Amino acid sequence: MPEEAVMNKFYISTPIYYINDVPHIGHAYTTVAADVIARYFKEKLGDENIFFLTGTDEHGAKVSSAAKEAGKEPLEFANSIVPQFESAWELLNINYSYFFRTTDPRHEKIVGVILQKIYDKGFIYEGIYEGLYCEGCEKFLTEEDLESGKCPLHPNKTPVRQKEKNYFFKLSQFRQDLIRLFETEEVKILPESRKNEILGKLKSEDLKDIAISREEVSWGIPIPWDNTQTIYVWVEALFNYYTATQFLEGKQKFWPADIHLMGKDILWFHTVIWYALLKAAELDLPKKVFAHGFFTINGEKMSKSAGNVIAPKELVDKFGADATRYLLLSQFPFGSDGDFSIEKLTQSYNANLANGLGNLVSRIAKIAESSNFGNEVKIQDFKELSNVFLLTDEDKSLSDKIENFTLLEGIEYIQNLINRINQIFDQHKPWELIKSDQTNELDSLLSECIRSILEISVLLRPFMPKTAEMIEKQFKGPKIKLLSPLFPRIK
């Protein structure tokens, strides 16, 4: 049994999203995945034993520049962007435990204390940094990192050469510790391919000390022992996962985190740098890091210049919140690279939701209503539905799929059950049973189909909570009625 199922608490985080721009489909993809996993564990362990953290990263040169372009002070700019993230997550029915902001004074205070501890232990020293810096990434780069002289993630921004006094963290001292942590899977990096990438780089390259402060960036948390410097935004931001559990009442028990969820572009920070900082500070280590892949839009990288940025609201307006959640996770395996397009999403919506789940619900309800079926089907509580999570001997349970972060397989598992009930419905032809007045056979068929659709609604709760609720209300009543389609077909 996975470790999380044994523990009486579960802590999951998304990255905290940078606020130089408004929320888009990339942010939504990670956050919906985290919400699905968190909802599953809430059903299993109870709300009070789950902590789901998301939020915004609000310091650094990039935010300062964006604020200046908008004619605002950095905090004023941050205050104008944060509600857009909160609104996007409300639209997608994201049930997070706490929305974190790195401008929270409580966070700033704790980060200062931790950094002072690392400094006092001799892991930080003063030096001169000279090299390339990409403002788009808020990241120092080496020549080996560049592609045709540009940052591979921000080819429209030329890295600038900088020379300034900085404080450095002795990352090089933690190389062997990190290799041991990841090889023994004391800390798990998932999927396996990502673990191999990190270990490969750790073993093949010298691990260099890193600058952890900025001399010319005033928008940040001051270095505790030197107010002329601010803490490098990435170092400070990583500690949000820890500081939230320290200043929020009753949340101390949740540290260390069970899983950090993120895109693969920030995996190095969340494994090598993050775990070295935690080791230096003598703090417990999070158990797992899962990095999902990149995706394109219509085969092209998503960017404002390409005009293909998709906002969560655009998807919700077209498909609805639950359908959007389903569609985001059903296009390609979680952890792999993939491609989105409105056309593909529409095809999937019509095939699997309108013609699949929605059609099944309508068919069962229509026959039940027309036959005056007296519904006595009862559904057990989620925690008693062990048979639901292992409906076929040859299939792993849905529990295993979610706990192992194979979310597409989880969706396909549910989809196969829907298809199976549709086939049973077709084979037994209930409309003919009504005509021939075969009441017992019809009642037996409807009982099994309604029980199955209610069981499917339980499985759907983490993925499509509102849809699950609507199905349960429709089929738990004393009289079942045909209602408006759950997913009207999109032409």
Number of C-alpha atoms within 10 A of each C-alpha: 7 10 9 16 14 10 11 13 21 26 25 25 25 22 23 22 20 22 24 21 11 15 24 17 20 18 22 22 21 21 25 24 25 26 26 25 21 27 22 21 24 18 16 16 19 13 15 12 17 24 24 21 26 24 22 22 24 29 29 26 23 21 25 23 16 18 19 13 10 11 11 15 17 22 16 11 20 24 14 12 19 21 12 15 21 16 15 20 22 13 16 22 17 24 17 21 16 13 15 19 21 24 18 12 11 14 22 19 13 18 25 17 13 21 23 17 16 18 19 10 11 12 18 22 14 12 12 12 18 13 15 20 19 19 19 18 18 15 15 19 18 10 12 7 13 15 11 9 12 17 24 12 14 14 14 11 13 15 22 13 13 11 13 14 16 23 25 20 24 20 20 13 15 18 17 12 13 21 17 13 16 19 15 10 13 13 18 19 27 19 19 11 13 20 20 15 13 18 18 12 12 16 12 8 8 10 17 13 16 17 24 22 27 24 16 13 20 17 20 23 25 20 21 18 11 9 12 14 22 25 29 25 24 20 18 24 26 22 19 27 23 22 22 24 20 18 13 11 8 9 16 14 14 20 21 18 23 20 21 23 21 25 19 17 14 12 23 14 14 22 22 20 20 19 23 23 23 18 16 23 17 12 14 13 19 23 17 21 24 23 25 24 18 15 20 16 18 14 11 12 15 18 13 9 8 10 8 15 16 20 16 23 20 13 20 17 11 13 20 15 23 19 23 25 27 23 23 21 22 19 16 18 16 23 23 14 13 15 15 19 15 13 10 13 20 16 16 18 22 17 13 19 21 20 15 18 24 21 20 21 22 17 15 23 22 17 19 24 15 13 19 13 19 15 17 14 17 13 17 11 9 15 9 9 14 11 10 17 19 15 14 11 7 7 10 15 18 22 20 16 16 21 17 14 22 17 23 20 20 24 20 13 19 18 16 13 18 21 15 12 19 19 13 14 18 11 9 13 13 24 16 11 17 15 10 9 12 12 15 10 14 22 19 10 19 23 19 15 20 25 18 17 23 24 21 21 22 25 24 22 18 23 26 20 19 16 20 22 15 12 20 19 12 18 25 17 14 12 15 21 19 17 11 9 13 17 21 15 17 11 6
